[in-house]
Amino acid sequence: MKYISIFCGSSSGSDKIFAEQAASLGKTIAQRGYSIVYGGAHVGLMGQVANGALSEGGEVIGVIPEFLKSKELEHTHLTKIHIVETMHERKALMNELCDGVIALPGGYGTMDELFEMLTWAQLALHKKPIAILNTNGYYDPLITMSETMIKNGFLKEDYQNLLLIDGNIDNLLDKMEKYIPPSNDKWFEVK
């Protein structure tokens, strides 16, 4: 694992802990010798992650659609920035450039990115670790929802294990480093 894609909000949220954890994650990733791929903005949690990594001399690669450059306020001090045309191109390039994924708190865009990576893993289109930094219990309702999906027969329990979850940055990165992808490429077949 060398490059980690970070999915998170372009706003900072209502609790300062979200921004603090985002900056700490960026710093820790850089300190561990990893590089970041993210949405390319200098605002919100996105900016905090990037600035945290940059403050430690880390490599940070942004991927931003042309139409969002002004809305999300493109970060101008990154190692590299990729300008793409569509959101689909953004997700595809972020997937192509990364070896693992971490989701922080965010809104619909963050959920879209996270769920696409999970779906691709479920379909054995990649074998990358997918993780959630569960800051302040933000993702507890999502964890409960996945348990509801299993209980009601819409999600196999093995698929729930595709998602690594921790509220501690070092523990989460340790889990990603130790991740062993499933060996069965036919998980998604209906039995």
Rosetta blueprint (number, residue, H / E / L):
1 M L
2 K L
3 Y E
4 I E
5 S E
6 I E
7 F E
8 C L
9 G L
10 S L
11 S L
12 S L
13 G L
14 S L
15 D L
16 K H
17 I H
18 F H
19 A H
20 E H
21 Q H
22 A H
23 A H
24 S H
25 L H
26 G H
27 K H
28 T H
29 I H
30 A H
31 Q H
32 R L
33 G L
34 Y L
35 S E
36 I E
37 V E
38 Y E
39 G L
40 G L
41 A E
42 H L
43 V L
44 G H
45 L H
46 M H
47 G H
48 Q H
49 V H
50 A H
51 N H
52 G H
53 A H
54 L H
55 S H
56 E L
57 G L
58 G L
59 E L
60 V E
61 I E
62 G E
63 V E
64 I E
65 P E
66 E H
67 F H
68 L H
69 K L
70 S L
71 K L
72 E L
73 L L
74 E E
75 H L
76 T L
77 H L
78 L L
79 T L
80 K E
81 I E
82 H E
83 I E
84 V E
85 E L
86 T L
87 M H
88 H H
89 E H
90 R H
91 K H
92 A H
93 L H
94 M H
95 N H
96 E H
97 L H
98 C L
99 D L
100 G E
101 V E
102 I E
103 A E
104 L L
105 P L
106 G L
107 G L
108 Y H
109 G H
110 T H
111 M H
112 D H
113 E H
114 L H
115 F H
116 E H
117 M H
118 L H
119 T H
120 W H
121 A H
122 Q H
123 L L
124 A L
125 L L
126 H L
127 K L
128 K L
129 P L
130 I E
131 A E
132 I E
133 L E
134 N L
135 T H
136 N H
137 G H
138 Y L
139 Y L
140 D H
141 P H
142 L H
143 I H
144 T H
145 M H
146 S H
147 E H
148 T H
149 M H
150 I H
151 K H
152 N L
153 G L
154 F L
155 L L
156 K L
157 E H
158 D H
159 Y H
160 Q H
161 N L
162 L L
163 L E
164 L E
165 I E
166 D E
167 G L
168 N L
169 I H
170 D H
171 N H
172 L H
173 L H
174 D H
175 K H
176 M H
177 E H
178 K H
179 Y L
180 I L
181 P L
182 P L
183 S L
184 N L
185 D L
186 K L
187 W L
188 F L
189 E L
190 V L
191 K L
